Amino acid sequence: MEEEESDERARLKAVYLGIVENQLRANKPLETRQTFDRLVSQGISKEDARILIASAVAVETFEILKSKKEFNHERFVRNLNKLPSQDFDEE
């Protein structure tokens, strides 16, 4: 059971990191690239910066599923701006 949970977490992490990579590659939303550059300039490794951004993506995904509403760009940007802190805004 514990191994299955670990595998599931690894798959979810890969999915969220893939989303971040797509956002960075497309520069859409632009704030993702700006946040990545800001975090790296603060001395955070590129890998850790991607993981931090992925956590903001995960929060936004959860909020979409919970509230059954569309992507909230303003909330997502607020959460990106809080990084590296993970004191995220929710609904």
C-alpha positions as CSV (number, residue, x, y, z in Angstrom):
1,M,0.0,0.0,0.0
2,E,2.7,2.5,1.0
3,E,4.7,1.7,-2.2
4,E,1.6,2.3,-4.3
5,E,1.1,5.7,-2.6
6,S,4.8,6.5,-3.3
7,D,4.4,5.6,-7.0
8,E,1.3,7.7,-7.2
9,R,3.0,10.7,-5.7
10,A,5.9,10.3,-8.1
11,R,3.5,10.2,-11.1
12,L,1.7,13.3,-9.8
13,K,5.0,15.1,-9.3
14,A,6.0,14.2,-12.9
15,V,2.7,15.5,-14.3
16,Y,2.9,18.8,-12.4
17,L,6.6,19.3,-13.4
18,G,5.5,18.6,-17.0
19,I,2.9,21.3,-16.8
20,V,5.6,23.7,-15.5
21,E,8.0,22.8,-18.3
22,N,5.2,23.4,-20.8
23,Q,4.4,26.8,-19.3
24,L,8.1,27.8,-19.3
25,R,8.6,26.6,-22.9
26,A,5.6,28.5,-24.1
27,N,6.1,31.5,-21.8
28,K,2.4,31.2,-21.0
29,P,1.5,32.4,-18.5
30,L,4.4,34.8,-18.6
31,E,4.3,35.0,-14.8
32,T,5.6,31.4,-14.6
33,R,8.8,32.4,-16.5
34,Q,9.1,35.5,-14.4
35,T,8.7,33.5,-11.2
36,F,11.2,30.9,-12.3
37,D,13.8,33.6,-13.2
38,R,13.2,35.4,-9.9
39,L,13.6,32.2,-7.8
40,V,16.8,31.2,-9.6
41,S,18.2,34.7,-9.2
42,Q,17.5,34.3,-5.4
43,G,19.9,31.3,-5.4
44,I,17.3,28.6,-5.7
45,S,18.3,25.7,-8.0
46,K,16.4,25.4,-11.3
47,E,15.1,22.0,-10.1
48,D,13.8,23.4,-6.9
49,A,12.3,26.5,-8.6
50,R,10.4,24.1,-10.9
51,I,9.2,22.1,-7.9
52,L,8.0,25.3,-6.1
53,I,6.1,26.5,-9.2
54,A,4.6,23.0,-9.5
55,S,3.2,23.4,-6.0
56,A,1.4,26.5,-7.1
57,V,0.0,24.7,-10.1
58,A,-1.1,21.9,-7.8
59,V,-3.0,24.3,-5.5
60,E,-4.7,25.9,-8.5
61,T,-5.7,22.4,-9.9
62,F,-7.1,21.5,-6.5
63,E,-9.1,24.7,-6.3
64,I,-10.5,24.1,-9.8
65,L,-11.6,20.6,-8.9
66,K,-13.0,21.6,-5.5
67,S,-15.0,24.7,-6.7
68,K,-15.8,23.4,-10.2
69,K,-14.7,26.8,-11.5
70,E,-12.3,27.8,-14.2
71,F,-8.6,28.6,-13.8
72,N,-8.2,31.7,-11.7
73,H,-5.3,33.6,-13.2
74,E,-5.2,36.2,-10.4
75,R,-5.0,33.7,-7.6
76,F,-2.4,31.7,-9.5
77,V,-0.2,34.8,-9.9
78,R,-0.7,35.8,-6.3
79,N,0.5,32.3,-5.3
80,L,3.5,32.5,-7.7
81,N,4.4,35.8,-6.2
82,K,4.5,34.3,-2.7
83,L,7.1,31.7,-3.7
84,P,9.4,30.5,-2.2
85,S,6.9,30.7,0.7
86,Q,4.1,28.3,0.3
87,D,1.5,30.2,2.2
88,F,-0.9,30.0,-0.7
89,D,-4.3,31.7,-1.2
90,E,-7.2,29.3,-1.6
91,E,-10.7,30.1,-2.7
